[in-house]
Each structure stands twice: as structure tokens, then as C-alpha cells.
Amino acid sequence: MTRPRLAINRTVAPGLPLADFLALARNAGAEGVEIRNDVPGREFADGTPASEVRARIAEAGLAVASINALQRFNDWTPAREREAAVLAAYARDLGAPGIVLCPVIDESLGWSPDERLARIAAGLRGLAPILADAGVTGYVEPLGMRGSTMDRQAEAVEAMQAVGAAGVFRLCYDTFQSFRRGDPTLFPEHVGLVHVSGITRTDLAPAELTEPDRGLVGPEDRVENLARLSGLPDYSGFVSLEPFDPSVQRDPDLAGKLAASLARLRGALEAATRVA
């Protein structure tokens, strides 16, 4: 059985030039990278052609795990459609298997469950032909913070099934978002991308945690990422480490700690594969 491949998200080191980021990923034992479209002055945002970024990633011996992300996909407008078309074309030329799709975050909206589902489905229907034409997958990612208009795995899966478009959409399972929302339900058959990050601070309840609290996966991880990964024994896509903690990004020993974190994840994935 093919085990999942490990990747790192650009959030690990947004301040590094692309060449240094790729060297960090390779030396730490990653097999892929997630490129972001929201890091000022870096690839995508700086206008570097996708073909050039693709060549440099390949030269480093790495693969592209995804582009992260199309924001507010469930607020489908002509502007969002144009944004999605640009991002899908870039993903195609980059050789990215898919694009992460994130929902609106706005505590003031007060959408009912039916309206939430309808808006998620409308966004997916609008995206389906764009993604299909580009040959890329939409990784639908529930986000667990307050104000999220899609915060549960079941909600995303229900909308995906309502829309159909088999093969165009998969679930992005983010272990931190699931932990923060208190949403333990797993849908292994729908997962196409996994995001992991570790939480060590103990002074906040899960619902109070924010993105800067997300670090590497170590022995004191409250999210219990290793146990969560064991619940995906048949998964063979990318597992991408996605910390946002500024202290991780600035750590002078980032390379060593990143390698150790990836080694922990690799051990868990190999154990899950043996059991399966």
C-alpha cells in the first residue's frame, strides 16, 4: 500500500526566498510543498510565472501538494469566478493537483444552516466547470473558528454530494480546525488533502485558539495528530504541515525541529500503513 507523502506549507517559512524554502523542505525530509497565493513578495504574489516555479520545485526533487487558497468560495460572485479562473490556470501550469477552498469568515452574517448549505453548494457548482477544465481538484476545507460559514466536515461532504461533480471535489481535512471546532467525525473516503499542525499551549480552550497558536507536531501536541492520522489508514495523498506560529517561523533551529516533526509524522503514517 502506498503511504501518504509529507509536505510543508509555505506558512512554515514565509519570509524565505523560494530557493531557500525549497532547500529547507528537501533537507527536512519533505516530499512536497504547498504554494500560497497570499504571501506578499513571494511566488504567485510577485508575478513569477507558474512554469518557472514548477521547474524550480522539480529541480529541488519535490512535488506540489496544492495551491492554498481560494478564499470566500461560498460567496460566489462574478469577481470570485474571475479569481477562481486565474487561480485554476496557475494551478494547472504549476502542476498542482488542486486548490484549497476556504469559506467566508464573518460573525455578523448569521446564515441559517439551510442558507449555509445552499451557499456552499452554489460556490461548488460555479467552481466545478472551472476546475474540471483546468484538470485540478477543489479541496474543500472546513474552518473551525468563530464566524466560519462552513465549520464541520459533514457540512462540506453534504454539499459536495448535493453538487455531484465526482472527481472534482475532495475534502481538505485540517486536524487543527477539527480540534478547534470539536468536530471529531471523519470521512476518510472523501479526504484528498490533510493539513496538520500542533498545539502545545494549555491555557486556552480549543475554541479560543487562533492561527498563531499553530506550531510543529511534537510530543506535547494537544491535537493528537498522530492518533488522528491513524484514522486514515487507506489515505495516500499529501499530509502537509501548516504552522502559523511566528516563533516557529523565526526559530534559528527551524530546520532541525522541522525535520524532527516530519519524522514523527512519517513514523505514524508508516505504522498506520502496516496496520492497514
C-alpha positions in Angstrom: 0.0 0.0 0.0 1.3 3.5 -0.9 1.7 5.6 2.2 0.9 9.4 2.2 3.6 11.8 1.2 4.7 14.6 3.6 4.7 18.2 2.5 5.2 21.6 4.2 3.0 24.7 3.7 4.6 28.0 2.8 3.5 29.2 6.3 6.5 27.3 7.7 8.8 30.0 6.4 7.0 32.7 4.5 10.0 35.1 4.8 12.4 32.8 2.9 13.0 33.3 -0.8 11.7 30.4 -2.9 15.1 28.7 -3.3 15.7 28.7 0.4 12.2 27.5 1.2 12.6 24.6 -1.2 16.0 23.7 0.3 14.5 23.8 3.7 11.7 21.4 2.6 14.1 19.0 0.9 16.6 18.9 3.8 13.9 18.4 6.4 12.6 15.3 4.5 9.5 16.7 2.9 8.4 15.3 -0.4 6.2 18.2 -1.4 5.3 21.9 -0.8 2.1 23.9 -0.7 2.3 27.2 -2.5 0.3 30.1 -1.2 -1.2 32.9 -3.1 -1.3 35.3 -0.1 2.4 35.7 0.8 3.4 39.2 -0.3 6.6 39.4 -2.4 6.8 35.6 -2.9 5.9 33.3 -5.7 2.4 33.8 -7.2 2.0 37.2 -5.5 5.2 38.5 -7.1 4.1 37.5 -10.6 6.7 34.7 -11.1 5.3 32.5 -13.9 3.9 29.2 -12.8 6.2 27.4 -15.3 9.3 28.9 -13.6 8.1 28.0 -10.1 7.2 24.5 -11.3 10.7 24.0 -12.7 12.4 25.1 -9.6 10.3 22.8 -7.4 11.1 19.9 -9.7 14.8 20.7 -9.6 14.6 20.5 -5.8 13.2 17.0 -6.2 9.9 18.0 -4.7 6.2 17.9 -5.8 3.4 20.5 -5.5 0.8 19.5 -2.9 -1.7 22.3 -3.6 -2.2 26.0 -4.0 -3.6 27.5 -0.8 -6.2 29.0 -1.3 -9.3 30.4 -2.9 -10.9 32.4 -0.1 -14.7 33.0 0.3 -15.6 30.4 -2.2 -19.1 30.2 -0.8 -19.7 33.8 -1.6 -20.0 33.2 -5.3 -19.9 36.4 -7.4 -18.5 37.4 -10.8 -15.4 38.6 -9.1 -14.9 35.3 -7.3 -15.4 33.5 -10.6 -12.7 35.5 -12.3 -10.4 34.9 -9.3 -11.0 31.2 -9.4 -10.3 31.1 -13.2 -6.9 32.8 -12.7 -6.0 30.5 -9.8 -7.1 27.4 -11.6 -5.0 28.3 -14.7 -2.0 28.9 -12.4 -2.5 25.6 -10.6 -2.7 23.8 -14.0 0.6 25.4 -15.2 2.2 24.8 -11.8 1.3 21.1 -11.9 -0.6 21.4 -8.7 -3.2 18.6 -8.1 -5.6 21.1 -6.6 -6.6 24.3 -4.9 -7.7 24.6 -1.3 -11.2 26.2 -1.0 -11.9 28.2 2.2 -15.3 29.6 3.4 -16.3 33.1 4.4 -15.4 34.1 8.0 -17.8 36.7 9.3 -19.5 36.5 12.7 -22.1 39.1 11.7 -23.8 37.1 8.9 -26.0 34.8 10.9 -26.7 32.5 8.0 -29.1 29.6 8.8 -28.0 26.0 8.3 -30.0 25.8 5.1 -28.6 29.0 3.7 -25.1 27.9 4.6 -25.5 24.7 2.7 -27.1 26.5 -0.3 -24.2 28.9 -0.5 -21.6 26.2 -0.2 -23.3 24.3 -3.0 -23.6 27.4 -5.1 -19.9 28.0 -4.8 -19.1 24.4 -5.7 -21.4 24.5 -8.7 -19.7 27.6 -10.0 -16.3 26.2 -9.4 -16.9 22.7 -10.9 -16.5 23.6 -14.7 -13.6 25.9 -14.0 -11.7 23.3 -12.1 -12.7 20.5 -14.5 -11.4 22.5 -17.5 -8.1 23.1 -15.7 -7.8 19.4 -14.6 -7.4 20.3 -10.9 -9.3 19.3 -7.8 -11.0 21.6 -5.3 -10.0 20.7 -1.7 -13.0 21.9 0.4 -11.7 22.9 3.8 -14.0 23.4 6.8 -12.6 26.1 9.2 -13.4 25.8 12.9 -13.1 29.4 14.1 -16.0 31.6 15.2 -17.8 33.2 12.3 -16.9 30.4 9.9 -19.7 29.7 7.4 -18.5 26.1 6.9 -17.0 24.7 10.1 -17.9 20.9 10.1 -16.7 18.0 7.9 -20.3 16.7 7.5 -21.4 20.1 6.2 -18.8 20.1 3.4 -19.4 16.5 2.5 -23.2 17.1 2.3 -22.7 20.0 -0.1 -20.2 18.0 -2.2 -22.7 15.2 -2.5 -25.5 17.5 -3.4 -23.5 19.1 -6.2 -22.1 15.8 -7.6 -19.2 16.6 -9.9 -17.5 13.4 -9.0 -13.7 13.7 -9.1 -13.7 17.5 -9.0 -14.0 18.0 -5.2 -12.4 16.3 -2.2 -12.3 17.2 1.4 -9.3 19.0 3.0 -9.1 17.6 6.5 -7.4 20.1 8.8 -6.7 18.4 12.1 -6.4 21.8 14.0 -9.7 23.1 12.6 -11.4 19.9 13.6 -9.9 20.1 17.1 -10.8 23.8 17.5 -14.4 23.2 16.4 -14.8 19.9 18.4 -15.7 18.1 15.2 -14.3 14.5 15.5 -16.3 13.0 12.6 -14.0 11.6 9.9 -14.9 10.9 6.3 -11.8 9.0 5.1 -13.3 8.2 1.7 -13.7 11.9 0.8 -10.3 13.2 2.0 -8.0 14.4 -0.7 -5.6 16.6 1.4 -4.6 16.7 5.0 -3.3 19.7 7.0 -1.7 19.2 10.3 -0.3 21.5 13.0 0.5 21.1 16.6 -0.9 22.9 19.7 1.2 23.0 22.9 -0.3 25.9 24.9 -2.7 24.7 27.6 -4.2 27.9 28.9 -6.9 28.2 26.2 -9.8 26.0 25.4 -9.9 24.7 21.8 -12.5 27.2 20.6 -10.2 30.1 21.9 -7.2 29.1 19.9 -6.2 31.1 16.8 -3.9 30.6 13.8 -0.7 31.9 15.5 -1.1 29.1 18.1 -0.4 26.5 15.4 3.1 25.1 15.7 5.0 22.0 14.7 3.9 18.5 15.7 5.8 17.4 18.8 5.4 15.1 21.8 3.1 17.5 23.7 0.7 18.0 20.9 -2.9 18.6 22.2 -4.4 18.0 18.8 -3.2 14.4 18.9 -2.3 14.4 15.2 -0.6 11.0 15.3 -3.8 9.4 16.5 -5.9 11.3 14.0 -3.7 10.1 11.1 -4.2 6.5 12.2 -7.9 7.1 11.4 -6.9 7.4 7.7 -5.3 4.0 7.0 -6.1 4.0 3.3 -5.2 7.6 2.6 -2.4 8.1 0.1 -2.4 11.8 -0.6 -0.3 14.6 0.9 -0.1 15.3 4.6 1.0 18.9 4.8 2.5 20.6 7.9 0.9 24.0 8.3 2.2 26.0 11.3 1.4 29.8 11.7 3.3 30.4 14.9 5.7 33.4 14.3 8.2 31.8 16.8 8.4 28.7 14.7 8.9 30.8 11.5 11.8 32.8 13.2 13.4 29.8 15.1 17.1 29.6 14.3 16.8 25.8 14.6 13.8 25.6 12.3 15.5 23.1 10.0 16.2 20.7 12.8 12.8 21.0 14.5 11.0 20.7 11.2 12.9 17.5 10.4 12.0 16.1 13.8 8.4 16.9 13.4 8.2 15.4 9.9 9.9 12.3 11.3 7.2 11.9 13.9 4.5 12.2 11.3 6.3 9.7 9.0 6.5 7.2 11.8 2.8 7.5 12.4 1.9 7.2 8.8 4.1 4.1 8.3 2.6 2.5 11.4 -0.9 3.2 10.1 0.0 1.6 6.7 1.4 -1.5 8.4 -1.8 -1.9 10.4 -3.9 -1.5 7.3 
